[in-house]
Amino acid sequence: MRRHGLVALALALAALAAGGCGKEAPKAETDPAGERKAALERAKEGPYGTQVKALESAKGMQDDLDRKTRESVEKAEQGAK
């Protein structure tokens, strides 16, 4: 009797496993850009907040320096013509 119960249980588990095969997992509806922005804000408040803020500031300085360099090169090219 006990053996029949184990066989029935094994068959039920096999049926459940086979029934779930081939189905795609539901897609999470998230916005990657929004998630990235939220993670950055959480990081600013976390234990490494000062480092994150310093890195963000350095990236801003790099962008500013790149813009000034491009403007300088454009002025030099216009003056050479």
NUVEX-772199 format. One record per residue (C-alpha): residue number from 0; residue in one letter; x, y, z. Coordinates in steps of 0.5 Angstrom, whole numbers, plus 500, padded with zeros to 3 digits. Last residue first. Layout:
<sites>
nr: NUM; rest: A; u: X; v: Y; w: Z
...
</sites>
This chain:
<sites>
nr: 80; rest: K; u: 581; v: 657; w: 415
nr: 79; rest: A; u: 586; v: 657; w: 421
nr: 78; rest: G; u: 582; v: 661; w: 425
nr: 77; rest: Q; u: 576; v: 657; w: 424
nr: 76; rest: E; u: 580; v: 650; w: 426
nr: 75; rest: A; u: 583; v: 654; w: 432
nr: 74; rest: K; u: 575; v: 656; w: 434
nr: 73; rest: E; u: 573; v: 649; w: 433
nr: 72; rest: V; u: 579; v: 646; w: 437
nr: 71; rest: S; u: 577; v: 650; w: 443
nr: 70; rest: E; u: 570; v: 649; w: 443
nr: 69; rest: R; u: 572; v: 641; w: 443
nr: 68; rest: T; u: 576; v: 642; w: 449
nr: 67; rest: K; u: 571; v: 646; w: 453
nr: 66; rest: R; u: 566; v: 641; w: 452
nr: 65; rest: D; u: 571; v: 635; w: 454
nr: 64; rest: L; u: 573; v: 639; w: 460
nr: 63; rest: D; u: 565; v: 640; w: 462
nr: 62; rest: D; u: 564; v: 632; w: 461
nr: 61; rest: Q; u: 570; v: 631; w: 465
nr: 60; rest: M; u: 568; v: 635; w: 470
nr: 59; rest: G; u: 561; v: 632; w: 471
nr: 58; rest: K; u: 564; v: 625; w: 471
nr: 57; rest: A; u: 569; v: 627; w: 477
nr: 56; rest: S; u: 562; v: 630; w: 480
nr: 55; rest: E; u: 559; v: 623; w: 480
nr: 54; rest: L; u: 565; v: 620; w: 482
nr: 53; rest: A; u: 565; v: 624; w: 488
nr: 52; rest: K; u: 558; v: 623; w: 490
nr: 51; rest: V; u: 559; v: 616; w: 489
nr: 50; rest: Q; u: 565; v: 616; w: 494
nr: 49; rest: T; u: 561; v: 620; w: 499
nr: 48; rest: G; u: 555; v: 615; w: 499
nr: 47; rest: Y; u: 559; v: 609; w: 500
nr: 46; rest: P; u: 555; v: 607; w: 506
nr: 45; rest: G; u: 549; v: 608; w: 503
nr: 44; rest: E; u: 545; v: 615; w: 501
nr: 43; rest: K; u: 549; v: 616; w: 495
nr: 42; rest: A; u: 548; v: 609; w: 493
nr: 41; rest: R; u: 540; v: 609; w: 494
nr: 40; rest: E; u: 540; v: 615; w: 489
nr: 39; rest: L; u: 544; v: 611; w: 484
nr: 38; rest: A; u: 540; v: 605; w: 485
nr: 37; rest: A; u: 534; v: 609; w: 483
nr: 36; rest: K; u: 537; v: 612; w: 477
nr: 35; rest: R; u: 539; v: 605; w: 474
nr: 34; rest: E; u: 532; v: 603; w: 476
nr: 33; rest: G; u: 529; v: 608; w: 472
nr: 32; rest: A; u: 534; v: 607; w: 466
nr: 31; rest: P; u: 532; v: 600; w: 466
nr: 30; rest: D; u: 525; v: 601; w: 466
nr: 29; rest: T; u: 521; v: 595; w: 469
nr: 28; rest: E; u: 516; v: 590; w: 467
nr: 27; rest: A; u: 518; v: 584; w: 469
nr: 26; rest: K; u: 517; v: 578; w: 464
nr: 25; rest: P; u: 513; v: 572; w: 466
nr: 24; rest: A; u: 517; v: 566; w: 465
nr: 23; rest: E; u: 517; v: 562; w: 459
nr: 22; rest: K; u: 513; v: 556; w: 459
nr: 21; rest: G; u: 517; v: 550; w: 456
nr: 20; rest: C; u: 517; v: 546; w: 462
nr: 19; rest: G; u: 512; v: 547; w: 467
nr: 18; rest: G; u: 507; v: 541; w: 465
nr: 17; rest: A; u: 513; v: 536; w: 465
nr: 16; rest: A; u: 515; v: 538; w: 473
nr: 15; rest: L; u: 508; v: 538; w: 475
nr: 14; rest: A; u: 507; v: 531; w: 471
nr: 13; rest: A; u: 513; v: 528; w: 474
nr: 12; rest: L; u: 511; v: 531; w: 481
nr: 11; rest: A; u: 504; v: 527; w: 481
nr: 10; rest: L; u: 508; v: 521; w: 478
nr: 9; rest: A; u: 513; v: 521; w: 484
nr: 8; rest: L; u: 507; v: 522; w: 489
nr: 7; rest: A; u: 503; v: 516; w: 486
nr: 6; rest: V; u: 509; v: 511; w: 486
nr: 5; rest: L; u: 510; v: 513; w: 493
nr: 4; rest: G; u: 503; v: 512; w: 495
nr: 3; rest: H; u: 503; v: 505; w: 491
nr: 2; rest: R; u: 509; v: 503; w: 495
nr: 1; rest: R; u: 506; v: 505; w: 502
nr: 0; rest: M; u: 500; v: 500; w: 500
</sites>
